[in-house]
């Protein structure tokens, strides 16, 4: 028996609205396996969502259908997309950039502009009225080309960090639920043996802090920098909230300096 096709859902719309999308997917025969990745993303935060979707979804088996609804332009001029990636996966969501980092991680692919559904109710819930029906058809084997015409999607790339001999410049990509500030600076840029470094957010005062291997090593209520589970440097407070302590937010510039003399 063929394994049921996987469909993942990632949104900023909350569980109640997401349930209406799942009701559409529940009509599949044979049934689909639907996996909720997140429905509590920061509303309208396209860049942060793109970063998280890439991290959450890239590890799923080839051929998975990934639906993403972070769509402040819903019902407007932005296109609705289905992207067929080179590994056989299908991505469904708005043409606002949120799908592109994941598409690139899966090898790139071809995009199609979804046709408006005859059953669309108003213009404010394409997650239910357009994206979920498209995902259902794709999961059941419909070719993306049958759902719309080819389109060149809006280009979007997550910001990248730059490095120097003794440091790096980047920015905060994500504030997680613990208040940890996840940057775009790769952890492996820090040379072996560094145990302290300094960082500065935007144009604020520079802070010298530990470069810790774990939250336990950092210590309760201590501010420091760690290698996050994303493989990127994060600013954290042990059993605390770094974002709140520092008054920091996604998009803040982050300058780091490391040296055994720091």
Buried (B, 14 or more C-beta within 10 A) or exposed (E): EEEEBBBBBBBBBEEEBBBBBBEBBEEBEEEBBBBBBBBEBBEEBBBBBBBBBBBBBBEBEEBBBBBBBBBEBBEEEBBBBBBBBEBEBBBBBBBBBBBBBBBBBBEEBBBBBBEEBEEBEEEEBBBBBBBBBBBBBBBEEBEBEEBBEEBEBBEBEBEEBEEEEBBBBBBBBBBBEBBBBBBBBBBEBBEEEBEBBBBBBEEBEEBEBBBBEEBEBBBEEBBBBBBBEBEBBBBBBBEBBBBEEBEBEBEBBBBBBBEEEB
